[in-house]
Structure formats: structure tokens, C-alpha cells
């Protein structure tokens, strides 16, 4: 029983990381109608920016997390304005511009990887954060990093919910996500809201990168694996659904942890896709997704 609880806690902490990245992907999809294939590199950039701030400024981990999140969000706004704006203004989804966004996303992924190589080099870098002594739950002794991940992710999700549900900016974001033309006619600054949506989505990915950086080494290719798991989480929960992204991330994280603990850790990366296949066979729109009927 103790072993099961240990695996569940590990799975929940991993699932929170998947959920944060999946939230960013889903938020960008609902607001811009595009799938951002460079989101793994945004996650990587967040970790590197945090490491640079932590080393060079000598500030604590919490200020580092906040600053890295804001800086990465601004980087996301610049990327959207400079590289994506022409295509997003022409429409997303299954349009020609939408297909162009997919190609641009892959190109942006390669571009950001090479920029990171030039700035920080190819070596994996340690991110030494003094978390403190492990916390104890009965006979379990778990690293404090797990508590940091869960607590920070919950705070970020709560703040995002408040932003979207309780503020005028959140109302404008939801209006743009629902229908850009109607939002524009209602007086909403749609281009500004699109940049804000993209920036917030990138900031969510950065939070996940900063949380994982001290556990694993920070390296240029760290975003590839997390992107695949985050996409699986978003699809399992229902692509475009923010609660679904959280649910999918937690489900993928827990099943991955239990599979690695009870079956084999060698094949832990395939458990997420087993969950994905099973969910899509039962409910093609995902657990919390909405069935869309399209006429032939």
C-alpha cells in the first residue's frame, strides 16, 4: 500500500507538469485556432531563462520562477507578433493559413532549439535549488520538489481560472476564443487579446519548465518528450478544453507512474499513448471534449 501511495504522489506531480503544458497548448488552440508545435521549446526556454536568472542575479527560487514566467510570456508575445500574426489573421483550423501555421510551428521549434544551442550550448546544465529536507507522510519520505510542483501548479491553475472567470480581461479572452468577429464588433481589441492569449499560454509552459529544471538537468532537447506527453494529455482530456487538459495531464501522469512501478519502467513512455488510444476508441472527442458535427 505504501508503494502504491508513493507511485500515486509521483504520478500526480508528473501529471501536474503535463497538465501545465497541455493547458498552454489548449489555451492557444482555443484562442488562435492553431496547434502550437513549438510549445516544447517554450518549456525549454523557460527553464533556461530561469537558470540564467538564478545564477546571475542570485535571487531565490520563487522570484526566479515569477521572473522567468513573465520573460517567457513576453518572448511568446514577440513570437506571435513577428512570426505568427500574418497567418493567424488569415484564419486557422483547416484553412491554407492553418496548414501554414503547422509548418511554421515546426520551423519555430527548430529555430528555438538552435537559438538555445547558440546561447547556452549543447551540454545539460544543473539547476541546483535547495528545496530542503524531504517531507514525510507516514512512513513515506518524498522529495520536497514534488510538493513544490503540486503546490505551484495548483496556484497557477487557480490564478488562471480567476483571470478567465472573474476579470474583464478574462471575459474578453473568452469572447475572442468563442468568436473573433463578434468580439471585435463588441469593442474587444482582438489583436491585443490574441497576443495576450499566446503570451499566457507560453507562460504556462515556462512554469512547467522551471518546475522540472531542478529535478532534471536543463538541456536543449528537454522539450521534445514533454510536448508529446502534453499533446496526449490534451487529447485525452478533450482538445481545446482547459479542464480537460488538467484532467488528461493527471490521468496520463498517474497511469505512467503506476505502469512504470508495477509493469516496467523501460516502457513508461508508451503508457500515455495506450491511454490515448483507449480514450479515443471510447470517446473520440476526449473525456471532456465536445462532439462536433460536420456536414460532408
C-alpha positions in Angstrom: 0.0 0.0 0.0 2.9 2.4 0.8 4.4 1.7 -2.6 1.1 2.4 -4.3 0.7 5.8 -2.5 4.3 6.6 -3.4 3.6 5.9 -7.1 0.4 7.9 -6.9 2.2 11.0 -5.5 4.9 10.8 -8.1 2.3 10.4 -10.8 0.3 13.4 -9.6 3.4 15.6 -9.6 4.4 14.5 -13.1 0.8 14.8 -14.2 0.7 18.4 -13.0 3.7 19.2 -15.2 1.9 17.6 -18.2 -1.2 19.5 -17.3 0.5 22.9 -17.3 2.0 22.4 -20.7 -1.3 20.9 -22.0 -3.1 24.0 -20.6 -0.9 26.3 -22.6 -1.4 24.3 -25.8 -5.2 24.2 -25.3 -5.4 27.9 -24.4 -3.5 28.8 -27.6 -5.7 26.5 -29.6 -9.0 27.9 -28.3 -7.9 31.5 -28.8 -6.0 31.3 -32.1 -7.4 28.1 -33.6 -3.9 26.7 -34.1 -1.8 23.8 -32.7 1.5 25.2 -31.4 4.1 22.6 -32.2 6.9 24.7 -30.7 5.5 24.7 -27.2 8.0 22.1 -26.0 10.8 24.6 -26.9 8.9 27.4 -24.9 9.0 25.0 -22.0 12.7 24.5 -22.6 13.3 28.3 -22.9 11.5 28.9 -19.6 13.9 26.5 -17.8 17.0 28.1 -19.4 15.8 31.6 -18.6 15.1 30.6 -15.0 18.6 29.0 -14.7 20.3 32.2 -16.1 18.4 34.4 -13.7 19.1 32.1 -10.7 22.8 32.0 -11.4 23.4 35.6 -12.5 21.1 37.6 -10.2 21.5 35.4 -7.1 17.8 35.6 -6.3 15.6 33.0 -4.7 13.7 30.2 -6.5 10.3 31.9 -6.2 11.4 35.2 -7.7 13.2 33.3 -10.3 10.0 31.4 -11.2 8.0 34.6 -11.4 10.5 36.5 -13.5 11.2 33.5 -15.9 7.5 33.1 -16.4 7.0 36.8 -17.3 10.0 36.9 -19.5 9.0 33.8 -21.4 5.5 35.1 -21.7 6.9 38.3 -23.3 9.0 36.1 -25.6 5.8 34.4 -26.7 4.1 37.7 -27.4 7.1 38.7 -29.6 7.0 35.3 -31.4 3.2 35.7 -32.1 3.6 39.3 -33.3 6.6 38.8 -35.5 6.2 35.3 -36.9 2.5 34.2 -36.5 0.4 37.3 -36.9 0.1 37.3 -40.7 -1.1 33.7 -40.7 -3.4 33.9 -37.7 -5.1 37.0 -39.2 -5.8 34.9 -42.3 -7.5 32.2 -40.2 -6.6 28.9 -38.6 -8.1 25.4 -38.5 -8.3 23.7 -41.8 -7.6 26.7 -44.0 -4.5 27.2 -46.0 -3.2 29.6 -43.4 -4.0 26.9 -40.7 -1.8 24.4 -42.5 0.8 27.1 -42.8 0.7 27.6 -39.0 1.6 23.9 -38.6 4.6 24.2 -40.8 5.7 27.5 -39.1 5.3 25.8 -35.7 7.7 23.0 -36.7 10.1 25.6 -38.1 9.8 27.7 -34.9 10.7 24.6 -32.9 13.9 24.1 -34.9 14.7 27.8 -34.7 14.3 28.0 -30.9 16.4 24.8 -30.5 19.3 26.4 -32.4 19.0 29.7 -30.6 19.2 27.8 -27.4 22.3 25.9 -28.7 24.0 29.2 -29.5 23.2 30.9 -26.2 23.6 28.0 -23.7 25.4 25.3 -25.6 24.6 21.6 -26.1 25.5 20.4 -22.6 23.0 19.6 -19.9 23.2 22.1 -17.1 22.4 21.5 -13.4 19.8 23.7 -11.7 20.8 23.5 -8.0 17.8 24.6 -6.0 17.9 23.9 -2.2 14.4 22.6 -1.7 15.1 21.4 1.8 14.6 18.1 3.6 12.1 15.5 2.2 8.6 15.7 3.7 7.2 12.7 5.4 3.7 11.2 5.0 3.6 8.3 7.5 6.4 6.0 6.6 6.9 7.8 3.2 9.7 10.2 2.7 9.3 12.2 -0.5 11.5 14.9 -2.0 10.2 18.4 -1.4 10.4 19.1 -5.1 7.1 17.1 -5.5 5.3 19.4 -3.1 6.7 22.4 -4.9 5.4 21.1 -8.3 1.9 20.3 -7.0 1.5 23.5 -4.9 2.8 25.8 -7.7 0.7 24.1 -10.4 -2.4 24.4 -8.3 -1.7 28.1 -7.6 -1.2 28.8 -11.3 -4.4 26.9 -12.3 -6.3 28.8 -9.6 -4.9 32.1 -10.9 -5.7 31.3 -14.5 -9.3 30.4 -13.5 -9.7 33.7 -11.7 -8.3 35.5 -14.7 -10.7 33.9 -17.1 -13.8 33.9 -14.9 -13.6 37.0 -12.7 -11.9 39.7 -14.7 -12.9 41.8 -17.7 -9.7 40.7 -19.5 -10.7 37.1 -19.0 -14.2 37.9 -20.4 -12.5 39.5 -23.5 -10.2 36.4 -23.8 -13.2 34.1 -23.7 -15.1 36.2 -26.2 -12.2 36.1 -28.6 -11.9 32.3 -28.2 -15.7 32.0 -28.9 -15.9 34.2 -32.0 -13.3 36.8 -33.0 -15.7 38.7 -35.3 -18.4 39.1 -32.7 -15.8 40.1 -30.1 -14.4 42.7 -32.5 -17.9 44.2 -33.1 -18.4 44.2 -29.3 -15.4 46.5 -28.9 -12.8 44.0 -27.9 -9.2 44.7 -29.0 -8.9 41.3 -30.7 -5.2 41.6 -31.8 -4.2 42.5 -28.3 -6.2 39.7 -26.8 -4.6 37.2 -29.3 -1.1 38.3 -28.2 -2.2 38.0 -24.5 -3.6 34.5 -25.1 -0.4 33.4 -26.7 1.8 35.0 -24.0 -0.2 33.4 -21.2 0.0 30.0 -23.0 3.7 30.4 -23.2 4.0 31.4 -19.6 2.2 28.2 -18.6 4.7 26.2 -20.5 7.5 28.2 -18.8 6.2 27.4 -15.3 6.4 23.7 -16.1 9.9 24.1 -17.4 11.1 26.0 -14.3 9.5 23.3 -12.0 11.1 20.4 -13.8 14.6 22.1 -14.3 15.8 21.5 -10.7 14.8 17.8 -10.8 16.3 17.0 -14.2 19.2 18.7 -15.9 18.3 21.7 -18.2 19.1 20.9 -21.8 18.1 22.0 -25.3 16.2 18.9 -26.2 14.2 18.6 -23.0 11.1 19.9 -24.7 10.6 17.1 -27.2 9.4 14.5 -24.8 7.2 16.8 -22.7 5.5 18.1 -25.9 4.4 14.6 -26.9 3.1 13.8 -23.4 1.3 17.2 -23.2 -0.4 16.6 -26.6 -1.5 13.2 -25.4 -2.9 14.8 -22.2 -4.7 17.5 -24.1 -6.3 15.0 -26.5 -7.2 12.6 -23.7 -9.0 15.3 -21.8 -10.6 16.9 -24.9 -8.5 19.1 -27.1 -9.3 22.7 -26.5 -10.9 22.1 -23.1 -8.9 23.7 -20.3 -10.4 21.5 -17.5 -9.8 18.5 -19.9 -6.1 19.4 -20.2 -5.8 19.3 -16.4 -7.7 16.0 -16.2 -5.8 14.5 -19.1 -2.4 15.5 -17.6 -3.2 14.0 -14.2 -4.5 10.8 -15.8 -1.5 10.3 -18.1 0.9 11.1 -15.2 -0.7 8.7 -12.8 -1.0 5.8 -15.3 2.5 6.4 -16.5 3.8 6.2 -12.9 1.7 3.1 -12.0 2.8 1.4 -15.2 6.4 2.1 -14.6 6.1 0.8 -11.0 4.1 -2.3 -11.5 4.8 -3.4 -15.1 8.1 -2.0 -16.4 9.9 1.3 -16.3 11.6 0.6 -19.6 8.3 1.2 -21.5 7.0 4.0 -19.4 6.8 6.3 -22.4 4.2 4.2 -24.2 1.6 4.1 -21.4 0.4 7.6 -22.2 -0.3 6.5 -25.8 -2.1 3.4 -24.6 -4.4 5.7 -22.5 -4.8 7.9 -25.6 -5.8 5.1 -27.9 -8.3 3.6 -25.4 -9.9 7.0 -24.7 -10.2 7.8 -28.4 -11.8 4.4 -29.1 -14.4 5.0 -26.4 -14.8 8.8 -26.8 -13.2 10.3 -29.9 -13.6 13.9 -28.6 -11.8 13.2 -25.4 -13.2 12.8 -21.8 -14.4 16.5 -21.5 -14.4 17.3 -25.2 -17.4 18.4 -27.2 -18.7 16.4 -30.1 -18.5 18.4 -33.2 -20.8 17.5 -36.1 -19.5 18.5 -39.5 -21.6 18.1 -42.7 -20.0 16.3 -45.6 
